[in-house]
Amino acid sequence: MASDFYQRKSREQKEYYNNTAQSYDRWHVETPSAKIVDAWNFSNLKKFLGNKKVERSLELGSGTGRLANNLLSLSHEAHGVDQSEEVLKIARRKYPALKLTCAEVVNLPYPDNFFDLVVINGSLHHFFAVEKTLAEAGRVLKSGGKLAILGEPSYWFFRPYNPFFYFWVINRLWAKLASFFKKKKQESEEIEPEAESYSPLKLKKQIKKADFQLRHFYTYDYFKRSESGFWLRLYPAYLKLENRLLAKIFPYFGQAIQVFASKK
């Protein structure tokens, strides 16, 4: 039954991203706040690696290749895996230096102990196979290799015991109210298929069970992002302040989970 569930979810995700490949960058990459978060994540990844270059890196769920291409500044060879061939066609045109493969993350086409770094950037929640994905990441990583999981949704954020959830509710109500007073052109978009969200504590246990040693585990985006010019100017500084303050006091209550770990 678990295999049937994974196959069904995998098929749904593959069909969606194949059908919407031409809009991938516009929807997932080019929003100003996403670019700021990408830069912040990459800065944290470089610090985790000690600003040292590794031999081989791999991104799981590499999409159109924006992060995998950046990995070339951290590794001599950068690979990417995605199950959407249509999305990979775009990535190959944009970044010909990448080594890209259309494959399932639960059955990676690489030998054991092959990579120094595996990165999953905002895509684990589309796989519906956390433990198998972690097992495969561990298999292809060398001993002491690094694992980075960036920007995975935490369902603890939307729980009534999370005080930051109520700021999100107020923001949503205000946005609904404001929409009555202005006309906004609605873009016709294919509905994105269901994705997972995670209990931070459960995810920590799953990572440790997969024989990884956690180095850093925290959440971010305690308040809803805005695309307004004023907020975007403050957003990079806010992310740093949030990480130094809120993530220390409330380590599991942000919207997105960040993980840095090493293979034992």
C-alpha positions as CSV (number, residue, x, y, z in Angstrom):
1,M,0.0,0.0,0.0
2,A,2.8,2.4,0.8
3,S,4.3,1.8,-2.6
4,D,1.0,2.4,-4.3
5,F,0.6,5.7,-2.4
6,Y,4.1,6.9,-3.4
7,Q,3.5,5.9,-7.1
8,R,0.2,7.8,-7.2
9,K,1.7,10.9,-5.6
10,S,4.8,10.7,-7.8
11,R,2.7,10.5,-10.9
12,E,0.6,13.6,-9.8
13,Q,3.7,15.7,-9.2
14,K,5.3,14.6,-12.4
15,E,2.3,15.5,-14.5
16,Y,1.9,18.8,-12.8
17,Y,5.5,19.9,-13.4
18,N,5.6,18.6,-16.9
19,N,2.4,20.5,-17.7
20,T,3.6,23.8,-16.0
21,A,7.3,23.7,-16.9
22,Q,7.2,26.9,-19.0
23,S,5.8,28.8,-15.9
24,Y,8.2,27.1,-13.4
25,D,10.6,30.0,-13.0
26,R,7.9,32.7,-13.0
27,W,5.9,30.9,-10.2
28,H,8.7,29.4,-8.1
29,V,12.0,31.3,-8.8
30,E,11.5,34.9,-9.9
31,T,9.4,36.4,-7.1
32,P,11.6,39.0,-5.3
33,S,11.2,37.4,-1.8
34,A,12.1,33.9,-3.2
35,K,15.4,35.4,-4.6
36,I,16.2,36.9,-1.2
37,V,15.6,33.6,0.6
38,D,17.6,31.7,-2.0
39,A,20.6,34.0,-1.4
40,W,20.2,33.7,2.4
41,N,20.0,29.9,2.2
42,F,23.0,29.7,0.0
43,S,25.0,31.9,2.3
44,N,24.1,29.5,5.2
45,L,25.1,26.5,3.1
46,K,28.5,28.1,2.4
47,K,29.1,28.7,6.1
48,F,28.1,25.1,6.8
49,L,30.8,23.9,4.4
50,G,33.3,26.2,6.0
51,N,33.5,28.1,2.7
52,K,35.4,25.2,1.3
53,K,34.9,23.6,-2.2
54,V,34.0,19.9,-2.4
55,E,34.5,17.5,-5.3
56,R,30.9,16.5,-6.2
57,S,27.5,17.8,-5.2
58,L,23.9,16.7,-5.9
59,E,20.6,18.5,-5.7
60,L,17.4,16.3,-5.4
61,G,14.4,17.9,-7.1
62,S,16.6,20.3,-9.0
63,G,13.8,21.9,-11.1
64,T,15.2,24.4,-13.6
65,G,18.6,24.3,-12.0
66,R,19.0,27.7,-10.2
67,L,20.5,26.2,-7.0
68,A,22.4,23.4,-8.8
69,N,24.1,26.0,-10.9
70,N,25.1,27.9,-7.8
71,L,26.6,24.7,-6.4
72,L,29.2,24.9,-9.1
73,S,30.8,27.7,-7.0
74,L,31.0,25.2,-4.1
75,S,31.9,22.0,-6.0
76,H,34.0,21.0,-9.0
77,E,31.1,19.0,-10.3
78,A,27.4,19.6,-9.8
79,H,24.6,17.1,-10.5
80,G,20.8,17.4,-10.4
81,V,18.0,15.0,-10.3
82,D,14.3,15.7,-11.1
83,Q,11.4,13.5,-12.2
84,S,10.1,16.1,-14.7
85,E,11.7,15.8,-18.1
86,E,10.1,19.0,-19.3
87,V,11.5,21.0,-16.4
88,L,14.9,19.5,-17.0
89,K,14.9,20.5,-20.6
90,I,14.7,24.1,-19.5
91,A,17.5,23.5,-17.0
92,R,19.8,22.0,-19.6
93,R,19.3,25.0,-21.9
94,K,20.0,27.4,-19.1
95,Y,22.9,25.6,-17.5
96,P,24.7,23.3,-19.8
97,A,27.6,22.8,-17.3
98,L,25.3,20.8,-15.0
99,K,25.0,17.0,-15.0
100,L,21.2,16.5,-15.0
101,T,19.3,13.3,-14.8
102,C,15.6,12.5,-14.9
103,A,15.1,9.9,-12.2
104,E,13.2,9.1,-8.9
105,V,14.8,10.3,-5.7
106,V,14.0,6.9,-4.1
107,N,16.2,5.1,-6.6
108,L,19.1,7.3,-7.5
109,P,21.2,6.3,-10.5
110,Y,24.6,6.8,-8.7
111,P,27.0,4.4,-6.9
112,D,27.5,4.3,-3.1
113,N,29.8,6.9,-1.5
114,F,29.8,9.1,-4.6
115,F,29.0,12.7,-3.4
116,D,30.4,15.1,-0.9
117,L,27.2,17.1,-0.6
118,V,23.5,16.5,-1.2
119,V,21.0,19.4,-1.1
120,I,17.2,19.3,-1.0
121,N,15.9,22.8,-1.6
122,G,12.1,23.2,-1.0
123,S,11.3,19.9,-2.7
124,L,11.2,17.1,-0.1
125,H,7.6,17.8,0.6
126,H,6.8,16.9,-3.0
127,F,8.4,13.4,-2.8
128,F,6.1,11.7,-0.2
129,A,9.0,9.4,0.7
130,V,11.0,11.1,3.5
131,E,12.7,8.0,4.9
132,K,13.5,6.4,1.6
133,T,14.8,9.8,0.3
134,L,17.1,10.2,3.3
135,A,18.3,6.6,2.9
136,E,19.2,7.2,-0.7
137,A,20.9,10.5,0.2
138,G,22.9,8.6,2.8
139,R,23.8,5.8,0.4
140,V,25.3,8.1,-2.3
141,L,27.1,10.4,0.2
142,K,30.6,9.7,1.3
143,S,31.3,9.2,5.0
144,G,31.4,12.6,6.5
145,G,29.5,14.0,3.5
146,K,27.1,16.9,4.1
147,L,23.3,17.0,3.8
148,A,21.3,20.3,3.5
149,I,17.5,20.4,3.6
150,L,16.3,23.9,2.9
151,G,12.9,25.5,3.2
152,E,10.6,22.5,4.0
153,P,7.1,23.4,5.4
154,S,6.4,22.9,9.1
155,Y,2.8,22.0,10.0
156,W,3.5,23.2,13.5
157,F,3.2,26.7,12.2
158,F,-0.5,26.3,11.6
159,R,-1.3,24.9,15.0
160,P,-3.3,26.9,17.6
161,Y,-0.4,26.5,20.2
162,N,1.9,28.5,17.9
163,P,1.6,32.3,18.7
164,F,2.9,33.3,15.3
165,F,0.0,31.5,13.5
166,Y,-2.3,34.3,14.7
167,F,-0.3,37.0,13.0
168,W,-0.7,34.9,9.8
169,V,-4.5,34.8,10.4
170,I,-4.7,38.6,10.9
171,N,-2.6,39.1,7.7
172,R,-5.0,36.8,5.7
173,L,-8.1,38.6,7.0
174,W,-6.6,42.0,6.1
175,A,-5.7,40.8,2.7
176,K,-9.3,39.5,2.2
177,L,-10.7,42.8,3.3
178,A,-8.3,44.8,1.0
179,S,-9.3,42.6,-2.0
180,F,-12.9,44.0,-1.7
181,F,-11.6,47.5,-2.4
182,K,-9.4,46.9,-5.4
183,K,-9.6,44.9,-8.6
184,K,-6.8,42.4,-9.2
185,K,-6.3,40.4,-12.4
186,Q,-6.5,36.7,-11.6
187,E,-4.1,34.6,-13.5
188,S,-5.4,31.2,-14.6
189,E,-3.0,28.6,-13.0
190,E,-3.2,24.8,-12.9
191,I,-3.9,23.8,-9.3
192,E,-0.7,22.5,-7.6
193,P,-1.1,19.0,-6.3
194,E,-1.1,18.2,-2.6
195,A,2.3,18.4,-0.8
196,E,3.4,17.3,2.6
197,S,4.4,19.3,5.7
198,Y,6.4,18.1,8.6
199,S,6.6,17.9,12.4
200,P,10.0,19.3,13.2
201,L,10.6,16.8,16.0
202,K,9.6,13.8,13.8
203,L,11.8,15.0,11.0
204,K,14.7,15.3,13.4
205,K,14.2,11.7,14.4
206,Q,14.0,10.5,10.8
207,I,17.2,12.3,9.9
208,K,19.0,10.7,12.9
209,K,17.5,7.3,12.1
210,A,19.0,7.6,8.6
211,D,22.5,7.8,10.3
212,F,23.0,11.5,10.0
213,Q,24.4,13.7,12.7
214,L,22.5,17.0,13.0
215,R,24.6,20.1,12.9
216,H,22.0,22.8,12.7
217,F,18.2,22.5,12.8
218,Y,15.9,25.6,12.9
219,T,12.9,27.3,11.3
220,Y,12.5,30.6,9.6
221,D,9.7,32.9,8.2
222,Y,7.8,33.4,11.5
223,F,5.8,36.1,9.8
224,K,4.2,36.1,6.4
225,R,6.4,37.3,3.5
226,S,5.4,40.4,1.6
227,E,6.4,41.4,-1.9
228,S,6.2,45.2,-1.1
229,G,9.2,47.2,-1.9
230,F,9.5,48.5,1.6
231,W,9.5,45.0,3.2
232,L,11.8,43.6,0.6
233,R,14.5,46.2,1.5
234,L,14.2,45.0,5.2
235,Y,13.8,41.3,4.5
236,P,17.5,40.3,4.3
237,A,18.3,42.0,7.6
238,Y,15.1,40.6,9.1
239,L,16.1,37.0,8.2
240,K,19.4,37.4,10.0
241,L,17.8,38.9,13.1
242,E,15.0,36.3,13.1
243,N,17.6,33.5,13.0
244,R,19.6,35.0,15.9
245,L,16.5,35.7,18.0
246,L,13.2,34.0,17.3
247,A,14.8,30.8,16.0
248,K,16.7,30.5,19.3
249,I,13.6,31.1,21.5
250,F,11.0,29.3,19.3
251,P,13.2,26.9,17.3
252,Y,10.2,25.0,15.7
253,F,7.5,27.6,15.2
254,G,8.6,29.2,11.9
255,Q,6.9,28.3,8.6
256,A,10.0,26.7,7.0
257,I,12.4,24.1,8.3
258,Q,16.2,24.3,7.7
259,V,18.5,21.3,8.3
260,F,22.3,20.9,8.0
261,A,23.7,17.4,8.8
262,S,26.7,15.2,8.3
263,K,26.7,11.5,7.4
264,K,28.2,9.5,10.2
